[in-house]
């Protein structure tokens, strides 16, 4: 696929031409201060911390989208998924994983690799949230409660921020204690018996000590009913609490401590079965093993046409997507807590020492019927075992020391420091899974289930420095021409082990021995914990990886007038490799780091059209992406176990343009939106497969030949949508002062079709022959709205009526992607129409 350079170039030129056409109007405000400019434009602007210091978002020379606490409420954003389509080039989705609660962010095609470090790191108060291993999950429930703002930074962010990332960062900033006695109580009610509560109390205990207390809960019935278990899947039930304490013993020292706790317990995800791979199932039956006898060709239960499986799909189609019949009683539990402390010490005028330290925990247990039927063909977890054993349980410690300073009459700003993090297992983690098992029910699942005991430790150390120099320090004519340069060097170490085995039901096993899941060797059950290299071998293998790399950034920005900033920069990003605890072929037990070089240029502007304020921000980028970490489903025909592999072999180029705009045609109306277009293709993508697979060279002319050295360059990059846009309008309705302020907010967000599968096409090139059904997710658009009534009838009560997905669109969020590995296809569908009313009582100052 060739990159369509001209459309992107035209967009950039059109935007630039529009800006140049309004230059005289911009100049009208050229002599105003920054704060006066904001009043002049009449457009809200958020103070951001993208460069680890407070700045106006319009003066930061990087692509950043910031959403205020009011914007989060207007858009009914209560978790990461709510940011989907609100930010250019951002995708939030389960990405083939079996849990709806797991929403992995990806920016510009760079996201979470299975069992690897996240491509986009989520921070809470400048501290990275703990990361799960079996799922691409960061943090837990309640992280979006009582936030000051959310900032989404696009592109490599490794120079200044704690964790190395190739894709970007999502910064969650909790509202800090203030010097006022104030707070609010909020309650909401909606369809599917939704109830929500939030309470905030801000206490200025003394002139130097302030406390903020936050508590929230949310309950909602599921919108997918499981007739097999008479339960609602896709429900919500979570609780959270947070306390923030700010102490300022003297003017030069500020100490802020925040602690939080969150807990969620649900009935799991309503996964919907779509299809079975009947030829593959019949092939399994030919092994002559009872546990693989799906479509027997002889005997009393002969079913050579797999009619029983066809009936399961027909029954599901008759029920529709909101009613399922799972063979496994799904559930999901997440518990998180953490404490962080940041201390700022003013050493001298323009010189500050900062220390940020944190400790956090993430524990997750779940079981999921990934095939969505009563057959045990692809079950993540045996319910009776999984409820007592977490699949993810980690403790994360971080420490960061910074020195921030100013010099040359504030024309030079700099930050330097060091970062350390270590994530270790909080306890033993077990992964029970049943794949390709024809034995029915929980009893059959127990007989077929494999067990994996997992432990992984990630340790990272880094030193960094970044500075911005305004050349006006040397010549007045160069004032507001700035150079930013940063460098960071990181050392990563990953140590992991896994003990994986299958039960005695498989040939070659018995009551006193088991088979190692990754190579099929039979070992005594008593020796299963031994290493595969021990004299008396077991089913344990280990991985130990060390990697190090520099990250750097260099860029120029220039403000010829107050309301216009031009910028260009290039950054180098790096992300550590990983250990694969779920390999079923030993060649995939670990994978290497990935790298990206990101070239970016753009402008940020505020100006006027017919004396009305306009904001237009445009940027274009070109990324060289190498040793890309890509997860794919895997299967071992010897052990008949499915698993996963993560590769680090591909190279790609990703190019695109992003536009954000706002306009106030009249004082009462604001219109805005964003758009992103990305064009990307692999330059190379090959690996050595453990068994023959289809690739880009499989065609009708060679009868769809398979190969053990597949060439996958024709596969579209996953984790990106070529086109994303959203538009919104906010209208302040005319009301008397004693009635209150009433406003209507309406938004529409659209995401184009996108590739989900990492190594498979939906159909073979140039044919209608199926390769992996559902590998490409269709486009969809969602309409949402809210009606807000502030200070209703002159009281301290705010009333909000809200609705999301108002047209009740049915759309896919994720596809299982294992049709050719274990023989089933299933999908996760997005939320239906949701609506409700929220009441908020504000008290104090």
Buried (B, 14 or more C-beta within 10 A) or exposed (E): EEBEEEEBEEBBEEBBEBBEEBBEBBBBBEEBEEEEBBEBBBBBBBBBBBBBBEBBBBBBBBBBBBBBBEBBBBBBBBBBBBBBBBBBBBBBBBBBBBBBBBBBBBBBBBBBBBBBBBBBBBBBBBBBBBBBBBBBBBBBBBBBBBBBBBBBBBBBBBBBBBBBBBBBBBBBBBBBBBEEEBBBBBBBEBBBEBBBBBBBBBBBEEEBBBBBBBBBBBBBBBBBBBEBBEBBBBBBBBBBBBBBBBBBEEEEBBBBBBBBBBBBBBBBBBBBBBBBBBEBBBBBBEBEBEBBBBBBEEEEEEBEEBEEBBEBBEBBEEBEBBBBBBBBBBBBBBBBBBBBBBBBBBEEEBBBBBBBBBBBBBBBBBBBBBBBBBBBBBBBBBBBBBBEBBBBBBBBBBBBBBBBBBBEEEBBBBBBBBBBBBBBBBEEBBBBBBBBBBBEEBEBBBBBBBBBBBBBBBBBBBEBBBBBBBBBBEEEEEBBBBBBBBBBBBBBBBBBBBBBBBBBBBEEBEEEBBBBBBBBBBBBBEBBEBBBEEEEBBBBBBBEBEBBBEBBBBBBBBBBBBBBBBBBBBBBBBBBBBBBBBBBBBEBBBBBBBBBBBBBBBBBBBBBBEEBBBBBBBBBBBBBBBBBBBBBBBBBBBBBBBBBBBBBBBBBBBBBBBBBBBBBEEEEBBBBBBBBBBBBBBEEBBBEBBEEBBBBBBBEEEEBEBBEEBBBBBBBBBBBBBBBBBBBBBBBEEEEEEBBBBBBBBBBBBBBBBBBBBBBBBBBEEEEEBBBBBBBBEBBBBBBBBBBBBBBEEEEBBBBBBBBBBEEBEBBBBBBBBBBBBBBBBBBBBBBBBBBEBBBBBEEE
